[in-house]
């Protein structure tokens, strides 16, 4: 009996070492996946911020240019800027009053469809 106990005791440390090695490897893989996702999110956020900043600056300078152009064409010092401001007010009113949030929800649904669960190919019941 002593030999059988010693035999099982010798196998258990190897099994435990293998199990601990497997657990350590899984933890490292999970850490690397999290690091990769965080890096992708950071790059996406920085890219979005830069895109938004330069889009905003483009709109500002194009608006100033159009205001100055209309001022020149109308031979006025302020009507061009008033017309551009009125255009932005009209767009704002249309966005606030006229458009429903469902339009934006439909765009978001189409944009983010199958982005998180790409491997989940279950069919939707109709």
Phi and psi in degrees as a GROMACS rama.xvg file:
@    title "Ramachandran Plot"
@    xaxis  label "Phi"
@    yaxis  label "Psi"
@TYPE xy
-64.8193  -37.2696  UNK-2
-66.1775  -38.6771  UNK-3
-65.9604  -41.4896  UNK-4
-63.7506  -41.7916  UNK-5
-66.4038  -34.956  UNK-6
-66.575  -42.1413  UNK-7
-73.1051  -31.4295  UNK-8
-69.3367  -30.5534  UNK-9
-74.7266  -32.0186  UNK-10
-76.9491  -35.0906  UNK-11
-61.8908  -41.4302  UNK-12
-62.3076  -37.7889  UNK-13
-65.0764  -42.2564  UNK-14
-63.5621  -42.7754  UNK-15
-66.8741  -39.561  UNK-16
-64.3444  -41.6901  UNK-17
-64.6298  -41.9414  UNK-18
-64.5097  -43.5848  UNK-19
-66.06  -37.9016  UNK-20
-63.8851  -41.0549  UNK-21
-63.3043  -44.4548  UNK-22
-64.1211  -42.9647  UNK-23
-61.9612  -40.6694  UNK-24
-65.1393  -42.9963  UNK-25
-62.6796  -40.4374  UNK-26
-63.3184  -42.5243  UNK-27
-63.2875  -40.0332  UNK-28
-64.2889  -43.1225  UNK-29
-64.1156  -40.9632  UNK-30
-62.6414  -42.5246  UNK-31
-64.9291  -39.0874  UNK-32
-64.5622  -41.6939  UNK-33
-64.8824  -42.4719  UNK-34
-61.73  -41.031  UNK-35
-66.0217  -40.8078  UNK-36
-67.4881  -39.5717  UNK-37
-64.7361  -39.8575  UNK-38
-63.5394  -42.8281  UNK-39
-63.7539  -40.0566  UNK-40
-66.1176  -41.0767  UNK-41
-62.4803  -45.5805  UNK-42
-62.5358  -41.3707  UNK-43
-63.6213  -40.4995  UNK-44
-67.5393  -45.8001  UNK-45
-62.9994  -41.7483  UNK-46
-62.7072  -44.0031  UNK-47
-64.075  -40.0919  UNK-48
-64.9993  -45.2574  UNK-49
-63.8353  -42.0698  UNK-50
-62.1182  -45.1091  UNK-51
-63.2907  -41.0032  UNK-52
-62.871  -48.3439  UNK-53
-72.4875  -29.3395  UNK-54
-66.7372  -42.9138  UNK-55
-61.4529  -45.9652  UNK-56
-63.9238  -37.2543  UNK-57
-63.4848  -44.413  UNK-58
-63.1267  -42.0094  UNK-59
-60.6556  -50.5692  UNK-60
-72.1784  -33.2713  UNK-61
-66.9856  -38.7115  UNK-62
-63.8385  -42.918  UNK-63
-63.1802  -43.2756  UNK-64
-60.7474  -46.4402  UNK-65
-65.244  -37.5476  UNK-66
-62.625  -44.7038  UNK-67
-66.2996  -38.5917  UNK-68
-63.4158  -45.3852  UNK-69
-65.3469  -37.431  UNK-70
-58.6678  -43.934  UNK-71
-65.6927  -44.5574  UNK-72
-68.4028  -34.1811  UNK-73
-89.1268  -3.68663  UNK-74
54.0669  52.1176  UNK-75
-137.423  165.79  UNK-76
-103.709  -11.0917  UNK-77
-137.225  -19.0905  UNK-78
-63.9381  -33.402  UNK-79
-62.0529  -45.6027  UNK-80
-68.1448  -34.0021  UNK-81
-64.2228  -41.0411  UNK-82
-65.8403  -42.741  UNK-83
-65.0302  -41.4607  UNK-84
-63.4441  -40.4823  UNK-85
-62.8947  -38.903  UNK-86
-60.3704  -44.7883  UNK-87
-66.638  -35.5007  UNK-88
-65.6869  -40.9155  UNK-89
-63.1695  -43.7939  UNK-90
-62.2328  -41.0178  UNK-91
-62.6879  -44.6049  UNK-92
-63.6564  -41.1348  UNK-93
-63.4164  -41.1426  UNK-94
-68.1959  -39.567  UNK-95
-75.4211  -44.9826  UNK-96
-96.5985  -45.2262  UNK-97
-80.675  -37.8792  UNK-98
-90.9476  140.761  UNK-99
-94.9256  154.597  UNK-100
-67.4423  -17.688  UNK-101
-63.2206  -31.8398  UNK-102
-61.3277  -45.8924  UNK-103
-70.1231  -33.956  UNK-104
-64.4586  -40.6678  UNK-105
-64.9356  -39.866  UNK-106
-64.3756  -42.8278  UNK-107
-65.7441  -39.1161  UNK-108
-61.6521  -42.5828  UNK-109
-69.064  -36.2475  UNK-110
-71.2524  -43.9175  UNK-111
-99.4632  13.5784  UNK-112
-68.0279  126.856  UNK-113
59.9389  35.907  UNK-114
-96.0996  -34.8295  UNK-115
-84.905  -48.6375  UNK-116
-106.859  71.2256  UNK-117
-67.2803  -31.0786  UNK-118
-84.9794  -10.9378  UNK-119
-83.6915  101.099  UNK-120
-106.434  28.2153  UNK-121
-65.7186  139.294  UNK-122
-82.492  142.362  UNK-123
-81.6281  136.999  UNK-124
-78.0928  137.122  UNK-125
